[in-house]
Amino acid sequence: MKHYVFTDLSSHFLRTARERFADEPWVHKMSFATVDITAPLADQLGGAEHDGYDVVLAATMAHNSIDVDALLREVGVLLAPGGVVVLIETIVEHAQSLTTMPFALSMPDGSGPPARTDVRAGSHRTYLTAHEWTAAMVRAGLRPCVDLPRNGHPLEAFSQRLLVAARPDTPTTHAETHDR
Ligand SMILES: C[S@@+](CC[C@H](N)C(=O)[O-])C[C@H]1O[C@@H](n2cnc3c(N)ncnc32)[C@H](O)[C@@H]1O
């Protein structure tokens, strides 16, 4: 039976999701878990009690990792054969995000965001570029297979990207081959 695990760090988002999906006919196939992507994932998700995830979907949250290389490596281990990780990420550090996100992500004692140990190390950046994400996916042993919107597409103006990477043993799709 297919199952969806909805995760977040914040009890607010988990509570909102429980309420939002409560009347859906498939809600019995959904569970909820507090997960902090700055800590090891497998323990938080019940260790080896699952057969691997077909899809790991993270919408505008993977940049909260302290080290995206470590995060993607861990996610790669969690994927089932044929599994994919789907990211929606802001990929441009606009002045607005540079001036607000370090405050929004500050620690409760006001010491600022946790120091990143990935490509953002030593900077105040919150986001990675699309190229940095795909390079990190490759370093993590995953195969980037979707990067949308394409260059020059009107949606590019929103600075948001859909990035998908597959386990390397996943067969290449027709669309993927066609895209290149
Ligand atoms: C911009 S919101 C996106 C929320 C939702 N995914 C969406 O697309 O509407 C960023 C999310 O990342 C979560 N988050 C922040 N730090 C996190 C962490 N260390 N581990 C897990 N989730 C985290 C926040 O609680 C928040 O839900």
The ligand as an SDF file (V2000), in Angstrom:
LIG
                    3D

 27 29  0  0  0  0  0  0  0  0999 V2000
    9.1010   28.3610    3.0380 C   0  0  0  0  0  0  0  0  0  0  0  0
    8.3720   27.1990    4.1320 S   0  0  0  0  0  0  0  0  0  0  0  0
    7.7190   26.0060    2.9750 C   0  0  0  0  0  0  0  0  0  0  0  0
    6.5590   25.2460    3.5390 C   0  0  0  0  0  0  0  0  0  0  0  0
    5.8960   24.2600    2.5680 C   0  0  0  0  0  0  0  0  0  0  0  0
    6.8180   23.2000    2.1890 N   0  0  0  0  0  0  0  0  0  0  0  0
    5.3410   24.9600    1.3750 C   0  0  0  0  0  0  0  0  0  0  0  0
    5.8570   24.8040    0.2750 O   0  0  0  0  0  0  0  0  0  0  0  0
    4.3620   25.6810    1.5320 O   0  0  0  0  0  0  0  0  0  0  0  0
    9.8290   26.4260    4.7900 C   0  0  0  0  0  0  0  0  0  0  0  0
    9.5260   25.2040    5.6280 C   0  0  0  0  0  0  0  0  0  0  0  0
   10.7480   24.6230    6.0660 O   0  0  0  0  0  0  0  0  0  0  0  0
   10.5510   24.1590    7.3850 C   0  0  0  0  0  0  0  0  0  0  0  0
   11.8660   24.0180    8.0200 N   0  0  0  0  0  0  0  0  0  0  0  0
   12.7050   25.0020    8.4120 C   0  0  0  0  0  0  0  0  0  0  0  0
   13.8110   24.4830    8.9550 N   0  0  0  0  0  0  0  0  0  0  0  0
   13.6640   23.1340    8.9140 C   0  0  0  0  0  0  0  0  0  0  0  0
   14.4700   22.0450    9.3510 C   0  0  0  0  0  0  0  0  0  0  0  0
   15.6400   22.2390    9.9470 N   0  0  0  0  0  0  0  0  0  0  0  0
   14.0000   20.7920    9.1550 N   0  0  0  0  0  0  0  0  0  0  0  0
   12.7940   20.5820    8.5770 C   0  0  0  0  0  0  0  0  0  0  0  0
   11.9910   21.5760    8.1270 N   0  0  0  0  0  0  0  0  0  0  0  0
   12.4160   22.8350    8.3040 C   0  0  0  0  0  0  0  0  0  0  0  0
    9.6700   25.2280    8.0150 C   0  0  0  0  0  0  0  0  0  0  0  0
    9.0230   24.7590    9.1720 O   0  0  0  0  0  0  0  0  0  0  0  0
    8.7050   25.5080    6.8690 C   0  0  0  0  0  0  0  0  0  0  0  0
    7.6090   24.6300    6.8710 O   0  0  0  0  0  0  0  0  0  0  0  0
  1  2  1  0
  2  3  1  0
  2 10  1  0
  3  4  1  0
  4  5  1  0
  5  6  1  0
  5  7  1  0
  7  8  2  0
  7  9  1  0
 10 11  1  0
 11 12  1  0
 11 26  1  0
 12 13  1  0
 13 14  1  0
 13 24  1  0
 14 15  1  0
 14 23  1  0
 15 16  2  0
 16 17  1  0
 17 18  1  0
 17 23  2  0
 18 19  1  0
 18 20  2  0
 20 21  1  0
 21 22  2  0
 22 23  1  0
 24 25  1  0
 24 26  1  0
 26 27  1  0
M  CHG  2   2   1   9  -1
M  END
$$$$
